Amino acid sequence: MTARRRHQAPANLSFVLSTALLLHGCCVHAFTPKPQSRLARAHWQGRPVRMVAERPRFMSTTGPVPQSGSRATSSGPVEHPNSVPCSPWQGQGAQEMDRGSASDGTDLASDPSIQSMQAVRRAEIMQAAKAGEWDRTIEVLRSMVQEGVPRDTACYAGVIRACSTAGQPAEALDAFDEMRREGIPQDTRAYNIAIVGCIGQQTWPWAMELLEEMRAREVSADAATYTAVLKAVARGGRGDIAALLVEEAVQFGIKVPAAALTLALGACAASGQHTAALSILAVLEGTAPPAPVAGRGKGKGGGGKGGAGGWPDLESFRLVLEACVKAEEYGVAQEVFDRLKAAGHTPDEESFRWVMRALEGPDWEKALALQKEVRLAGLRLDTGMYNCIMRSLNRGFQYEETLRQLSEMRRDKAKPDAKTYTRMALACANHHPTPKWELALRHLSRADAAGVEITLSCLNWLVTACARAGQWREVDVLLARIDADAGGADSITYTSMIGACQALGDAARAQALLQNMKQKGLKMGDAVYGKGMAALQSGGRHDAALALYGDMKRARVRPSARTLHFALRSATHEGDWVIAKEIIGAMTRLGFMGQVEKERQDAVRTDNLVLLKLLRP
């Protein structure tokens, strides 16, 4: 028994059954049997259950019928939600009239006057539904009950459709429940109208519940059924369930309209469910092309300039691209982009934007090729596209090209943002052979003038650029800004400066920076210790490097092969063979056998017999 079922009872049992139904409403979720189908299991988890006594029924008023134009909820006493729903007709005669038969056995439906009244009331319901007066349709239906006029499928369908269109899913489902209690057949069309009323962000589980009910009652579902449920599930953001619905429709040989599949793709894109999006895309690729529409191919979702105009359309490919990028499946996203072009579509700005976000690793040549393709298509490169291109160039060590992109941005009137300036600072700091610290500071001034909020990452790269160029006065100015704007320098800032000290051979400054880190309580990881030992060695302070290695052991920081290499160099230089043996043992224990072999080759080349003996297997 589902949570949506209602039970009718005699009036003298109303108090007893109201208590029973209230307890049933509290416990129904725990005792409702779980569906066994794959789709049902997918939507059952975590969905809200509509309780038995959740809302009042529109057929439960015991007062007079409201006058035309008034709201059903504001005229006459409305039965409490937790009470038992009772028919407004009491007694045997009333029950017979409610069934459409008189006490003498005469069929009321065959009475010409009753038929005329039924047609009039049906027309009133349809007129009110057309005008969007959903409460008026309920009033008319209630008046038919009091007048003893039989209700048919068309009357209830009009009420359900009016409530669904007006965004009243609870009222629509109450009317649907009333149909069952009245013994009026509920066919596929009636279910479809009720499911349409459940299209909403919070009410999509009700649509799934109605679909499960159709299966249980062996009511056949058609394309309109799956279209309505897909729209409801997509509105709820459940792309995984949408994919299962599409799979089920295909198995049953039901052709769901491509527009509904595109809505399901939107749910997949919003939640980054790329697997579900790809399965729906495969179904779309087997869908017949739509009928020609004037102007199609220029608007959103069309084939684009020179597009094929069929399914999957450009919007469908864009949504799959978005889902793949959000799922960080960048290789799959690039394959989808190739399928987009193979389908005859011309990519638009949004498509290029997503595929550029899918660029990973040092694939800078592909980034420049996409940039050229955008220009040839007559499209505009925005800030996000430039940021993706600059990221790929930096990963490919093409720092000069990264800086050239800033000029391209000004030509295209794209405004640099915080990410742009961070990528610029990185390129300036790593520029070979000398860091372009002056250019970096000029761009910083432009960012300040434009009101761009500079991030700590950008300031760290600016510090790195100035430190590698030996411009410590500028470093002090930047550190003061970091203290004022970013809450103080972090471990990354100090690691960059210590690394610059290694290149400059400034052991004294490196030691001072290490001391500042300890005083500030900043976290010192393997990178700090490794660069610190290298900087101290570059200034001839091997004793201080060995002392730093001792601090690293006491802090229980796991060393890398590179850090152990610097420590072994200092131990060898100082002739501390006990420490050297300990370091070699750490290399072996941590599995750095490649580094051990390199140290052995260095010992052979420098003719260091003592070290060679220690390194012997």
C-alpha positions as CSV (number, residue, x, y, z in Angstrom):
1,M,0.0,0.0,0.0
2,T,1.5,3.3,-1.0
3,A,1.6,6.4,1.1
4,R,-0.8,8.1,-1.4
5,R,-3.7,5.7,-1.0
6,R,-6.9,6.9,0.8
7,H,-9.5,4.9,2.5
8,Q,-13.2,5.8,2.9
9,A,-15.1,4.9,6.0
10,P,-18.6,5.4,7.5
11,A,-19.1,8.6,9.4
12,N,-19.6,6.8,12.8
13,L,-16.1,5.4,12.5
14,S,-14.4,8.7,11.6
15,F,-12.8,9.3,15.0
16,V,-11.3,5.8,15.3
17,L,-10.0,5.7,11.7
18,S,-8.7,9.2,11.9
19,T,-6.4,8.1,14.7
20,A,-5.4,5.0,12.8
21,L,-4.7,6.9,9.6
22,L,-2.5,9.4,11.5
23,L,-0.4,6.6,13.0
24,H,-0.3,5.0,9.5
25,G,1.0,8.3,8.1
26,C,3.8,8.4,10.6
27,C,4.9,4.8,10.0
28,V,4.1,4.2,6.3
29,H,7.6,4.9,5.1
30,A,9.2,2.4,7.5
31,F,6.7,-0.4,6.5
32,T,6.2,0.4,2.8
33,P,7.8,-2.5,0.7
34,K,10.7,-1.3,-1.4
35,P,10.2,-1.7,-5.2
36,Q,12.4,-4.3,-6.8
37,S,13.1,-2.8,-10.2
38,R,16.5,-1.2,-10.9
39,L,14.8,2.1,-11.6
40,A,12.7,2.0,-8.5
41,R,15.7,1.2,-6.3
42,A,17.5,4.2,-7.8
43,H,14.7,6.7,-7.0
44,W,13.6,5.2,-3.7
45,Q,16.8,6.1,-1.8
46,G,16.3,9.3,0.2
47,R,13.1,10.4,-1.5
48,P,10.4,12.1,0.6
49,V,7.2,10.0,1.2
50,R,3.8,11.7,0.8
51,M,2.0,10.9,4.0
52,V,-1.6,9.8,4.2
53,A,-2.7,12.8,6.3
54,E,-0.4,15.3,4.7
55,R,-3.1,17.8,3.3
56,P,-6.9,18.3,3.3
57,R,-8.9,16.8,0.4
58,F,-10.9,19.1,-1.7
59,M,-13.9,16.8,-1.6
60,S,-14.0,16.9,2.2
61,T,-16.0,20.1,2.9
62,T,-19.2,19.5,4.7
63,G,-20.4,23.1,4.4
64,P,-22.3,24.8,1.6
65,V,-20.9,25.0,-1.9
66,P,-18.9,28.3,-2.3
67,Q,-20.4,30.9,-4.7
68,S,-18.9,31.3,-8.1
69,G,-15.6,33.2,-8.1
70,S,-14.7,32.4,-4.5
71,R,-11.8,30.2,-3.5
72,A,-12.6,26.7,-2.3
73,T,-10.3,27.0,0.6
74,S,-11.9,30.2,1.9
75,S,-15.6,29.4,1.9
76,G,-17.2,26.9,4.2
77,P,-15.6,24.7,6.8
78,V,-12.7,22.6,5.6
79,E,-12.1,19.3,7.2
80,H,-8.9,19.0,9.2
81,P,-6.0,17.3,7.4
82,N,-5.8,14.6,10.1
83,S,-9.5,13.7,10.0
84,V,-11.0,10.9,8.1
85,P,-12.4,12.1,4.7
86,C,-16.1,11.5,4.6
87,S,-18.6,12.0,1.7
88,P,-20.8,15.1,2.0
89,W,-23.7,12.8,1.3
90,Q,-25.1,10.8,4.2
91,G,-27.4,7.8,4.1
92,Q,-28.2,5.2,1.5
93,G,-30.0,7.5,-0.9
94,A,-27.0,9.8,-1.0
95,Q,-24.6,6.9,-1.6
96,E,-26.8,5.6,-4.4
97,M,-26.9,9.1,-6.0
98,D,-23.1,9.2,-5.6
99,R,-22.8,6.0,-7.6
100,G,-25.2,7.4,-10.3
101,S,-28.2,5.2,-9.5
102,A,-31.5,5.8,-7.7
103,S,-33.0,3.7,-4.9
104,D,-35.5,2.1,-7.4
105,G,-32.7,0.9,-9.6
106,T,-33.1,3.6,-12.2
107,D,-29.8,4.5,-13.9
108,L,-29.3,8.3,-13.3
109,A,-26.8,8.5,-16.2
110,S,-29.6,7.6,-18.7
111,D,-31.9,10.4,-17.4
112,P,-31.9,13.2,-20.0
113,S,-32.1,15.9,-17.4
114,I,-29.1,14.4,-15.6
115,Q,-27.2,14.1,-18.8
116,S,-27.9,17.7,-19.7
117,M,-26.8,18.9,-16.2
118,Q,-23.6,16.7,-16.5
119,A,-22.8,18.3,-19.9
120,V,-23.3,21.8,-18.4
121,R,-21.1,21.1,-15.4
122,R,-18.5,19.5,-17.6
123,A,-18.5,22.6,-19.9
124,E,-18.1,24.8,-16.8
125,I,-15.1,22.8,-15.6
126,M,-13.4,23.0,-19.1
127,Q,-14.1,26.7,-19.3
128,A,-12.6,27.3,-15.8
129,A,-9.6,25.1,-16.6
130,K,-9.0,27.1,-19.8
131,A,-9.2,30.4,-17.8
132,G,-6.7,29.0,-15.3
133,E,-9.2,29.1,-12.4
134,W,-8.2,25.8,-10.8
135,D,-10.2,26.5,-7.6
136,R,-13.3,27.1,-9.6
137,T,-13.0,23.7,-11.2
138,I,-13.0,22.1,-7.7
139,E,-16.1,24.1,-6.8
140,V,-18.0,22.9,-9.8
141,L,-16.9,19.3,-9.2
142,R,-18.1,19.5,-5.5
143,S,-21.4,21.0,-6.6
144,M,-21.9,17.9,-8.9
145,V,-21.5,15.7,-5.8
146,Q,-24.2,17.7,-4.0
147,E,-26.5,17.8,-7.0
148,G,-26.2,14.0,-7.5
149,V,-24.8,14.5,-11.0
150,P,-22.4,11.6,-12.0
151,R,-18.8,12.6,-12.7
152,D,-16.9,11.1,-15.6
153,T,-13.3,10.9,-16.7
154,A,-13.5,14.2,-18.6
155,C,-14.7,16.1,-15.5
156,Y,-11.8,14.8,-13.4
157,A,-9.3,15.3,-16.2
158,G,-10.3,18.9,-16.4
159,V,-9.8,19.5,-12.7
160,I,-6.5,17.6,-12.7
161,R,-5.2,19.5,-15.7
162,A,-6.3,22.9,-14.3
163,C,-4.5,22.2,-10.9
164,S,-1.4,20.9,-12.7
165,T,-1.2,23.9,-15.0
166,A,-1.6,26.3,-12.0
167,G,1.2,24.6,-10.1
168,Q,-1.0,22.9,-7.5
169,P,0.3,19.3,-7.6
170,A,-1.2,18.3,-4.2
171,E,-4.7,19.3,-5.4
172,A,-4.2,17.6,-8.7
173,L,-3.3,14.3,-7.0
174,D,-6.2,14.6,-4.6
175,A,-8.5,14.8,-7.6
176,F,-6.7,11.8,-9.0
177,D,-7.3,9.9,-5.8
178,E,-11.0,10.8,-5.9
179,M,-11.3,9.2,-9.3
180,R,-10.2,5.9,-7.9
181,R,-12.7,6.1,-4.9
182,E,-15.5,6.9,-7.3
183,G,-14.6,3.9,-9.4
184,I,-13.9,5.9,-12.5
185,P,-11.3,4.2,-14.7
186,Q,-7.8,5.7,-14.6
187,D,-6.2,5.1,-18.0
188,T,-2.8,6.2,-19.4
189,R,-4.2,9.7,-20.2
190,A,-5.4,10.3,-16.6
191,Y,-2.0,9.2,-15.2
192,N,-0.1,11.4,-17.7
193,I,-2.2,14.5,-16.6
194,A,-1.4,13.7,-13.0
195,I,2.3,13.2,-13.6
196,V,2.5,16.5,-15.4
197,G,1.3,18.2,-12.2
198,C,4.3,16.7,-10.4
199,I,6.9,18.5,-12.5
200,G,8.7,20.4,-9.9
201,Q,12.0,20.5,-7.9
202,Q,10.4,19.0,-4.8
203,T,7.6,17.0,-6.2
204,W,9.5,14.8,-8.7
205,P,9.3,11.7,-6.3
206,W,5.5,11.9,-6.7
207,A,5.9,11.5,-10.5
208,M,8.1,8.4,-9.9
209,E,5.5,7.1,-7.4
210,L,2.7,7.4,-10.1
211,L,4.9,5.6,-12.6
212,E,5.4,2.7,-10.1
213,E,1.7,2.7,-9.5
214,M,1.1,2.4,-13.3
215,R,3.3,-0.7,-13.3
216,A,1.5,-2.2,-10.3
217,R,-1.9,-1.7,-11.8
218,E,-0.7,-2.8,-15.3
219,V,-1.6,0.5,-16.9
220,S,0.6,0.9,-20.0
221,A,3.0,3.9,-20.2
222,D,3.5,5.7,-23.4
223,A,5.9,8.3,-24.7
224,A,3.9,11.1,-23.0
225,T,4.3,9.3,-19.7
226,Y,8.0,9.0,-19.9
227,T,8.3,12.6,-21.2
228,A,6.4,13.9,-18.2
229,V,8.4,11.8,-15.7
230,L,11.7,12.8,-17.4
231,K,10.7,16.5,-17.1
232,A,9.9,16.0,-13.4
233,V,13.1,14.2,-12.7
234,A,15.2,16.7,-14.6
235,R,13.6,19.5,-12.6
236,G,14.7,17.7,-9.5
237,G,18.3,17.5,-10.8
238,R,18.4,13.7,-10.8
239,G,20.3,12.9,-14.0
240,D,21.1,9.4,-12.9
241,I,17.4,8.5,-12.7
242,A,16.7,10.3,-16.0
243,A,19.3,8.0,-17.7
244,L,17.6,4.9,-16.2
245,L,14.2,6.1,-17.4
246,V,15.6,6.6,-20.9
247,E,17.2,3.1,-20.8
248,E,13.9,1.6,-19.7
249,A,11.9,3.5,-22.4
250,V,14.3,2.1,-25.1
251,Q,13.9,-1.4,-23.8
252,F,10.1,-1.1,-24.0
253,G,10.4,0.3,-27.5
254,I,9.0,3.7,-26.5
255,K,10.4,6.7,-28.4
256,V,10.8,9.6,-26.1
257,P,10.9,13.0,-27.8
258,A,14.4,14.4,-28.2
259,A,13.4,17.6,-26.5
260,A,12.7,15.6,-23.3
261,L,16.0,13.9,-23.6
262,T,17.7,17.2,-23.8
263,L,16.0,18.2,-20.5
264,A,17.4,15.1,-18.9
265,L,20.9,16.0,-20.2
266,G,20.5,19.4,-18.5
267,A,20.1,17.5,-15.1
268,C,23.2,15.4,-15.9
269,A,25.2,18.6,-16.7
270,A,24.1,20.4,-13.6
271,S,25.3,17.5,-11.4
272,G,28.3,16.4,-13.4
273,Q,27.0,12.9,-14.1
274,H,28.9,12.3,-17.3
275,T,28.2,8.6,-17.6
276,A,24.4,9.2,-17.6
277,A,24.9,12.1,-20.0
278,L,26.8,9.9,-22.4
279,S,24.2,7.1,-22.3
280,I,21.4,9.7,-23.1
281,L,23.6,11.1,-25.9
282,A,23.8,7.6,-27.4
283,V,20.0,7.4,-27.5
284,L,19.8,10.8,-29.1
285,E,22.2,9.8,-31.8
286,G,19.7,7.2,-32.8
287,T,16.8,9.6,-32.8
288,A,15.1,10.6,-36.0
289,P,15.8,14.3,-37.0
290,P,13.1,16.7,-36.1
291,A,10.8,18.4,-38.6
292,P,12.3,21.5,-40.2
293,V,11.6,24.7,-38.3
294,A,12.0,28.1,-39.8
295,G,15.2,29.7,-38.4
296,R,16.4,26.6,-36.7
297,G,20.2,26.5,-36.4
298,K,20.6,30.1,-35.3
299,G,19.1,29.9,-31.8
300,K,20.0,28.2,-28.7
301,G,20.0,24.4,-29.2
302,G,20.1,24.6,-32.9
303,G,22.6,23.2,-35.2
304,G,24.6,26.4,-35.1
305,K,26.1,28.1,-38.2
306,G,26.3,25.4,-40.8
307,G,24.9,22.8,-38.4
308,A,23.2,19.6,-39.3
309,G,19.9,20.6,-37.7
310,G,19.2,17.1,-36.4
311,W,19.6,15.2,-33.1
312,P,21.7,15.4,-31.1
313,D,21.6,19.1,-31.6
314,L,24.3,21.6,-30.5
315,E,22.7,22.2,-27.1
316,S,22.8,18.4,-26.4
317,F,26.5,18.2,-27.1
318,R,27.1,21.3,-25.0
319,L,25.4,19.8,-22.0
320,V,27.4,16.5,-22.3
321,L,30.6,18.6,-22.5
322,E,29.6,20.4,-19.3
323,A,28.9,17.1,-17.5
324,C,32.3,15.7,-18.6
325,V,34.2,18.8,-17.5
326,K,32.4,18.9,-14.1
327,A,33.3,15.3,-13.6
328,E,36.9,16.1,-14.6
329,E,36.7,13.6,-17.4
330,Y,38.7,15.9,-19.7
331,G,39.7,13.3,-22.3
332,V,36.1,12.2,-22.7
333,A,35.1,15.8,-23.1
334,Q,37.5,16.3,-26.0
335,E,36.1,13.1,-27.6
336,V,32.6,14.6,-27.3
337,F,33.8,17.8,-28.9
338,D,35.2,15.8,-31.9
339,R,31.8,14.0,-32.1
340,L,30.1,17.4,-32.1
341,K,32.0,18.5,-35.2
342,A,31.7,15.1,-36.9
343,A,27.9,15.5,-36.5
344,G,28.0,18.5,-38.8
345,H,27.6,21.2,-36.1
346,T,29.8,24.3,-35.9
347,P,30.8,24.9,-32.3
348,D,29.7,28.1,-30.6
349,E,31.4,30.1,-27.9
350,E,29.9,28.0,-25.1
351,S,31.2,24.8,-26.7
352,F,34.7,26.2,-27.1
353,R,34.6,27.5,-23.5
354,W,33.9,24.0,-22.2
355,V,36.4,22.2,-24.3
356,M,39.1,24.7,-23.4
357,R,38.3,24.0,-19.7
358,A,39.0,20.3,-20.6
359,L,42.6,21.1,-21.7
360,E,44.8,19.2,-19.3
361,G,48.6,18.8,-19.0
362,P,51.1,20.6,-21.2
363,D,48.8,20.4,-24.3
364,W,49.6,24.0,-25.3
365,E,49.7,23.3,-29.0
366,K,46.0,22.1,-28.9
367,A,45.1,25.2,-26.9
368,L,46.6,27.5,-29.6
369,A,44.9,25.5,-32.3
370,L,41.5,26.0,-30.5
371,Q,42.2,29.7,-30.2
372,K,42.8,29.8,-34.0
373,E,39.7,27.9,-34.6
374,V,37.6,30.3,-32.5
375,R,39.0,33.2,-34.5
376,L,38.3,31.5,-37.9
377,A,34.7,30.9,-36.7
378,G,34.3,34.7,-36.2
379,L,33.7,34.2,-32.4
380,R,35.0,36.3,-29.6
381,L,37.6,35.0,-27.1
382,D,36.5,35.9,-23.5
383,T,38.5,36.0,-20.3
384,G,37.7,32.4,-19.3
385,M,39.0,31.1,-22.7
386,Y,42.2,33.1,-22.3
387,N,42.7,31.8,-18.8
388,C,42.5,28.2,-20.0
389,I,44.9,28.9,-22.8
390,M,47.4,30.6,-20.5
391,R,47.2,27.7,-18.1
392,S,48.0,25.2,-20.8
393,L,50.9,27.4,-22.0
394,N,52.4,27.6,-18.4
395,R,52.1,23.8,-18.0
396,G,54.0,23.5,-21.3
397,F,56.7,25.9,-20.1
398,Q,55.8,28.4,-22.9
399,Y,56.1,31.4,-20.7
400,E,56.9,33.9,-23.4
401,E,53.7,32.9,-25.2
402,T,51.7,33.3,-22.0
403,L,52.9,36.9,-21.7
404,R,52.0,37.5,-25.3
405,Q,48.4,36.4,-24.6
406,L,48.0,39.5,-22.4
407,S,48.4,41.7,-25.5
408,E,45.9,39.5,-27.4
409,M,43.4,40.0,-24.5
410,R,43.7,43.8,-24.8
411,R,43.1,43.6,-28.5
412,D,40.0,41.5,-28.0
413,K,38.9,43.8,-25.2
414,A,38.8,40.9,-22.7
415,K,39.2,42.1,-19.2
416,P,41.9,40.2,-17.2
417,D,40.7,38.9,-13.8
418,A,42.5,37.5,-10.8
419,K,43.3,34.2,-12.5
420,T,44.8,36.0,-15.5
421,Y,47.2,38.0,-13.3
422,T,48.1,34.9,-11.4
423,R,49.1,33.1,-14.6
424,M,51.0,36.2,-15.7
425,A,53.0,36.3,-12.5
426,L,53.8,32.6,-12.8
427,A,55.1,33.1,-16.3
428,C,57.2,36.1,-15.2
429,A,58.7,34.2,-12.3
430,N,59.7,31.2,-14.4
431,H,60.8,33.2,-17.5
432,H,64.2,32.0,-18.7
433,P,67.0,33.0,-18.5
434,T,66.0,35.9,-16.1
435,P,62.7,36.5,-14.4
436,K,60.7,39.4,-15.7
437,W,60.1,41.0,-12.4
438,E,59.6,44.5,-13.7
439,L,56.9,43.4,-16.1
440,A,55.2,41.5,-13.3
441,L,55.1,44.7,-11.1
442,R,53.8,46.8,-14.0
443,H,50.9,44.3,-14.5
444,L,50.3,44.4,-10.7
445,S,49.9,48.2,-11.0
446,R,47.4,47.8,-13.8
447,A,45.4,45.2,-11.8
448,D,45.3,47.6,-8.9
449,A,44.1,50.4,-11.2
450,A,41.4,48.2,-12.6
451,G,40.2,47.2,-9.2
452,V,41.1,43.5,-9.6
453,E,41.4,41.7,-6.3
454,I,44.9,40.1,-6.3
455,T,45.0,36.6,-4.7
456,L,47.7,35.3,-2.4
457,S,48.8,32.9,-5.1
458,C,49.5,35.8,-7.4
459,L,51.5,37.7,-4.7
460,N,53.5,34.6,-4.0
461,W,54.6,34.3,-7.7
462,L,55.4,38.0,-7.7
463,V,57.6,37.5,-4.6
464,T,59.3,34.5,-6.4
465,A,60.0,36.7,-9.5
466,C,61.6,39.5,-7.4
467,A,63.5,37.1,-5.2
468,R,65.0,35.1,-8.1
469,A,66.1,38.4,-9.6
470,G,67.7,39.4,-6.3
471,Q,65.3,42.4,-5.8
472,W,64.9,41.9,-2.0
473,R,63.7,45.5,-1.5
474,E,60.7,44.8,-3.8
475,V,60.3,41.5,-1.9
476,D,60.0,43.4,1.4
477,V,57.3,45.6,-0.2
478,L,55.4,42.7,-1.4
479,L,55.6,40.9,2.0
480,A,54.3,44.0,3.7
481,R,51.3,43.9,1.3
482,I,50.8,40.2,2.0
483,D,50.7,40.9,5.7
484,A,48.2,43.7,5.2
485,D,45.9,42.2,2.5
486,A,46.3,38.4,2.8
487,G,46.8,37.9,6.6
488,G,50.5,37.2,6.3
489,A,52.9,35.1,4.3
490,D,52.3,31.4,4.3
491,S,54.6,28.4,3.8
492,I,54.4,28.7,0.0
493,T,55.7,32.3,0.2
494,Y,58.7,31.3,2.3
495,T,59.4,28.2,0.2
496,S,59.6,30.4,-2.9
497,M,62.0,32.9,-1.2
498,I,64.2,30.1,0.1
499,G,64.4,28.6,-3.3
500,A,65.5,32.0,-4.7
501,C,68.2,32.1,-2.1
502,Q,69.5,28.8,-3.5
503,A,69.9,30.3,-7.0
504,L,71.6,33.4,-5.6
505,G,73.8,31.5,-3.1
506,D,72.5,33.6,-0.2
507,A,72.8,31.2,2.7
508,A,72.5,33.9,5.3
509,R,69.1,35.1,4.1
510,A,67.9,31.5,3.7
511,Q,68.8,30.8,7.3
512,A,67.0,33.9,8.4
513,L,63.9,32.9,6.5
514,L,63.9,29.5,8.0
515,Q,64.2,31.0,11.5
516,N,61.2,33.3,10.7
517,M,59.1,30.3,9.7
518,K,59.9,28.6,13.0
519,Q,59.0,31.7,15.0
520,K,55.7,32.1,13.2
521,G,54.8,28.5,13.6
522,L,54.4,27.9,9.9
523,K,54.2,24.3,8.6
524,M,57.6,23.1,7.3
525,G,57.3,20.3,4.8
526,D,59.7,18.3,2.7
527,A,59.9,21.1,0.1
528,V,61.0,23.7,2.7
529,Y,63.7,21.4,4.2
530,G,65.0,20.3,0.8
531,K,65.2,23.9,-0.6
532,G,66.6,25.1,2.7
533,M,69.4,22.5,2.7
534,A,70.2,23.3,-1.0
535,A,70.3,27.1,-0.2
536,L,72.6,26.6,2.8
537,Q,74.9,24.3,0.7
538,S,75.1,26.9,-2.1
539,G,76.5,29.3,0.5
540,G,78.9,26.8,1.9
541,R,77.0,26.2,5.1
542,H,77.0,22.4,5.1
543,D,77.0,22.3,8.9
544,A,73.8,24.3,9.0
545,A,72.3,22.0,6.3
546,L,73.1,18.9,8.5
547,A,71.5,20.7,11.5
548,L,68.4,21.3,9.4
549,Y,68.3,17.6,8.5
550,G,68.3,16.9,12.2
551,D,65.4,19.2,12.7
552,M,63.5,17.4,9.9
553,K,64.0,14.0,11.6
554,R,62.8,15.4,14.9
555,A,59.7,16.8,13.1
556,R,59.1,13.4,11.6
557,V,58.7,14.8,8.1
558,R,59.0,12.1,5.4
559,P,61.9,13.1,3.1
560,S,61.9,12.8,-0.6
561,A,64.8,11.4,-2.6
562,R,65.9,14.9,-3.6
563,T,66.0,16.0,0.1
564,L,68.0,12.9,1.1
565,H,70.4,13.7,-1.7
566,F,71.2,17.2,-0.3
567,A,71.6,15.7,3.2
568,L,74.0,13.1,1.9
569,R,76.1,15.8,0.1
570,S,76.4,17.8,3.4
571,A,77.3,14.7,5.4
572,T,79.9,13.7,2.8
573,H,81.4,17.2,2.8
574,E,81.6,17.3,6.6
575,G,83.0,13.8,6.8
576,D,80.2,12.6,9.1
577,W,80.0,9.0,7.8
578,V,77.7,7.9,10.6
579,I,75.0,10.3,9.3
580,A,75.9,9.4,5.7
581,K,75.3,5.7,6.5
582,E,72.0,6.6,8.2
583,I,70.9,8.6,5.1
584,I,71.7,5.8,2.7
585,G,69.7,3.4,5.0
586,A,66.8,5.8,4.8
587,M,67.0,5.8,0.9
588,T,66.9,2.0,0.9
589,R,64.1,1.8,3.4
590,L,61.9,4.2,1.6
591,G,62.5,2.5,-1.7
592,F,64.6,5.1,-3.5
593,M,66.8,2.6,-5.2
594,G,67.2,4.7,-8.3
595,Q,68.6,7.5,-6.1
596,V,71.0,5.1,-4.4
597,E,72.3,4.0,-7.9
598,K,72.8,7.7,-8.8
599,E,74.8,8.3,-5.6
600,R,77.0,5.3,-6.4
601,Q,77.7,6.6,-9.8
602,D,78.6,10.0,-8.4
603,A,81.0,8.3,-5.8
604,V,82.7,6.5,-8.7
605,R,83.1,9.7,-10.7
606,T,84.5,11.6,-7.7
607,D,86.6,8.7,-6.5
608,N,85.1,8.8,-3.1
609,L,86.0,5.4,-1.8
610,V,84.5,5.7,1.6
611,L,81.1,6.7,0.2
612,L,81.4,4.0,-2.4
613,K,82.0,1.4,0.4
614,L,78.9,2.6,2.2
615,L,76.8,2.4,-1.0
616,R,77.9,-1.2,-1.7
617,P,74.9,-3.6,-1.9
